[in-house]
Amino acid sequence: MYRVLALTLLLAGCVSAPVAPPPANDPVTLRVNLFRGSSNIPVYMAIEKGYFARRGITPVIEFTPNSVQQRAGLAAGKVDIAQAAVDNAVAMVEVAKHDVIIVAGGDGGMNEMLVRQDIGKPADLRGRTFVVDAPNTAYALIGRKIFKNAGLEDGKDYKLNPLGGSETRTKALDTPTGAATLLNPPWNFMAKERGAKSLGMTTELFGPYQASGVFVMRSWAAQNASALERYLAAYIEGCRAAQDPAQKELTLQVLARELKVDRRIAELTYRELTLPGSGLSKDCAMDQKGFRNVLALRAEIEGQWGGKPPEPEKFLDLSFFNRAVQHARP
């Protein structure tokens, strides 16, 4: 009887245990490196709504032309926080041997395979060029897998051309040498307006994928735990605001302003952002199934880890995110 009573009291104590208080809002400036695109909407909304400001965070936004420069900047300490396809963080750990951790997710990529009008299927890329950001990370690996499934071998049956970010790759489709690329909003809509043709969404051609996310150097996270947790709390709130139907009009205005697009493109982009499976995840959390696919894809296409992917936990530290969720406002 006494053992039962003791267990009951213990469980009651666990249930009623208070959540740790949020970190103090000490003023701090954080250098945040991004690609231009719709995946940044949680950051844009957090700035717009004052979520960073009320936590003492001043984000200084820097845009990168390509993932190579972004990864180099993070490793050299020129950047505090990087947000991009999380496979870039995996590459930093496995290829460059930097101690990087992924601390939050974002979206499923919203990527679409865009091609020139004379291409009707992936196999038609034979003898042509696939335009990518970097050839050995993230979305380039998805494209290489799609073409592999169509019987094509990169470097033999088609050429990889690393041109950088989405804006540059969109323009490349205007030339015969840029026969195919992967683009997400708003660039995919712009490319189709310029005459490009879609072969489908990557979620249809490949499957679930953890695309954008937040990653930092592990040492920086340890030294700036309070700032990182507060940043993520504001990021989560920005993610919630972007997905809130009651704030759709504001989100559309922010998208149009930040992406420099008209209302129609902003509405198409918003639709993709709120699409389950490829758009923003709830609270911008990590999609574990999608991240396992990221690792499996790297193992297959790059031959990493002898073709057998490791467990996701090797690259993740979600403790900051989990604490931030507790303090983020609904």
N, C-alpha and C positions, 0 to 999 in steps of 0.2 A: 504493500500500500504506500509506504513512504517513498519507494522507488518511483512509483507511478506519479505521486504528487510532485516529486522533484523534477521528473521529466516534464510534467505539465507546466511547472513554473519556468523551466528552462525554455520551452517552446514559446511560452507567452512572452518571455523577455526578448527572444529573437524577433518575434513578430512586431513588438513595440519599440525595438531598438531604433533610435533616431538616426536619420540620414546625416552624414558628416556635413558640417556647415560649408557653404561655398567659400572658395578662396577670396581673400581680400582684393578689392578692386584697385590695386596699385597701378598707377599709370605706366603703360609700356607701349612702345612702338614695335610692331612686327613687320618684317619684310616678307611679303607673300608673293610667290611667283606663280603665274598662271599662263595658260594658253588662252587666246581669245576664243570665246564661244559660249554657248548656252549653259554648259555645265557649271559655269560660275554663278548662276542665278542665286544659290544660297548665300554666297558672299555679297553679291550686289544687294540682295534684300536685307541682309544683316546690316549693311551700311545704311541703306535707305531708311530702315526702321529704327536705327540708333541702337541696335543690339550690341554692337562692339563698344560703342561709346559709353553705354551705361555700365560696362564692365572694365572701363579704364583702358580699353584696347584701341590703339590707332593703327589700323592696317595700312601699310604702304604697298600698293599694288604695283607689281612689275610684270610686264608681259614678255614671254619668251618667244623667239622665232622658231625654236625647235627643242626637242627633248634633250639633245646632247648638251646644249648650253644650260638648260635647266638643271640637269643632273650635276654638271660640273660646278655650277654656282652653289648648289646645296652642299656638295662635298667640301667646297672651299670656304664655307661659312659666309658667303655673300648673300645667301638667302636663308631665312629662318624656317619658312614653311613652303613646301611645294605642293601644288595640286594639279594632278594630271592622271593619265592612265597608270594604275598602280603597278603594272608590269614594269614600269620604269624603276620603281623602288626595288623590285625583285632583281632586275638587271644590275642595279647598283650594288646589291648584296653579293650576288653570285659571280658577276663578271668583273666589276671594279673593286670588289672586296671592301666596300664601305659599310659601316654599321648603321643601317637605315631601318626605321620601323614605320609601318603603315598604322595610322592611328584612327582613321575614319574612312568610310566609303563615300558614295556620291550617287552615281547612276550606272546604268547598264550600257552606256555608250551611244545609244540612239544612232548607230552607224548604218550607213547604206552604201552598197556597192554601186558606184557611179562609173559609167563607161561612155565612150563615144558611140554615136548612133549606129556605126557599122558593126558593133559587137552585139551579138544576140545571146550569148551564153558564156560562162567562164572559160570554156575551152577555146573560144575565139581569141583569147589573148595571146595565143601562140605567135611568137615573132614580134610581139609588141612590148610596151613598157607599163609597169605597174608603179605609180608614183606614191611614195610613202614619206613619212616623217623621218624615221630612222629604220634601216632594214631589219634590225634584230630585236625590236621591242614592240609590245602592245599591238596596235591595230594592223601593223605590217604583218605580224604573225598570223592574225586572223585571215587576212587576204591570201597569204601564202598557203594556209591550210585549205581555203576554198579552192584555190587553183590546183593544189595537190590532189584534192578530191576529184578534180576535173581531168586529171592525168597529166598535169604540167609540172615541170621541175624548174624552180627559179634559178636563174643564171644559165640555164640551158635552153629552155623553151620560151622564156620571156626574161626581160630585164627589169631589175629593181632600180628605181631612181630616187634617192633620198633628197627631197627638196625642202622638207620642213613642215611648218604648220598648215592648217586647213586652208587659209586664205591663199597661200602660194599654190597648194595642190589644186584648188578650185580653178585657178587661172591656167594651170598646166593642162587641164582637159580641153582648153581651147586650141591646143596644138596637137598634131598627129602623133607626136612622140609621147604625149601623156594620154595613154589609152584607157586607163582605169585607175581609180583611187577609192578609198573609203572616206566618207564625209559624214559629219553629224550636223545638226541644226546650228546656225541657220544656213551653213555652207551648202548642205545637200539641196536645199530649196533654191538657192542661188544658182547652183550648177545646173539644175534642171531647167531653170529659166533661160540659161545660156545655151541649152540644147543637149545637155547630157541626158543619158538614159539610165534608169535604175534596173539593176538585176535582183533587187530585194534587200531587205534588212538583214544585218548579220545575225540577229537573233533567229531568223528563219534559216539562213544559210549555214550557221555554225552552232548556235545554241546560247544558253545563258552565259553572261560574261560580266565580271566586275571590272568596270572601266575606270571612271575617275574616282579619285580618293585623295586623302590627305596624308603626306608622309614627311618625316623629319629625321634628322640625325638623332640617334639614341642618346648621345651625350648631351645634345642641346635640350632634349626633352627632360632629362634628369635635372638639368640646371635651371630649367624654366617651366617646371611642372604647373605652377599656378597660372602663368600666362597661357600655356597650351590648353589647360582645362577651360579657362575662360573663353579662349578663342573658339574652342569646339562647342561650348554651350551656345555662343552667339551663332555659330555656323548651323547648328541644329535648329535653332529658332528661325534662321533665315530659310532653311530647307522646309520647315513647316509652313512658313508664310507663303512660300512659292507654290505649295500644294494646297493651300487653303482656298476653296472656291469663293469665299467671301472677299478675298484679296486678289482675285483674278485681274481686275482692272488695273490695280497698282502694279502687279507683276508684269502685265502687258506693257505698261508705260516704261517700266524699268528695262525690260528686254529691248524695246524699240530704241531707247536712249543709249544703252550701253553697247548694243550690238550694231547700232546705226542702221536699222532696218525699218521698213514701213510697217504699218499696222497689220497688213495681211501676212507678212513673213513672221511677225511677232506672234500672231495667233497660231500659225502652223507650228512654230517652235514651242509655244506653250502646250499645245496638244501632245507633242512628242515628250516633253518634260514630264507630263502627268500620266503617261502611258505605262501601265504596270508591266514590269519585266525588263523594259529597256530604259525607261525614264528614271526620275529620282526615286530612290528607295525611301521607305519610311524613316524619317529622322536622318536620312543620308547614312544609314548603317551599312556595314559590310554585308554583301551577299556571299555567304560561305560557299554555296554551290557554284556561283559564278567565279569566285576566286580559285576554287579547285580547278575549274576549267582553264583559268589563266595559267596555272602551274602545269597542267597537263599539256596545254598547247606549247608552252616553252620547252617542255621535255621532248615532245614529238618533233617540233620544227627545228629547234636549235640543238637537240640532243643533250640538253642540260641534264645533270644528275644521272647520266647513263640511260636516259629515257624513262626513268621512274621518278615522278615528282615527289617532293617531300611533303610533310604535313603543313598546312597553312600557318600554324602557330609559329613557325620559324621566322616569319616575316611580320607578324602582327603584335602589337601591344595596344589592346583596346581598353586598358584600364582607365586611361584619360577620358576616352569617349564615354565609358560606362558611368563615370562620376559626373561628366558633363550633362548627360541625359537627366540625371537626378535633379540638377539645378536649372536646367533649361525650362523656360516658361512655356505652357501649352500654346 
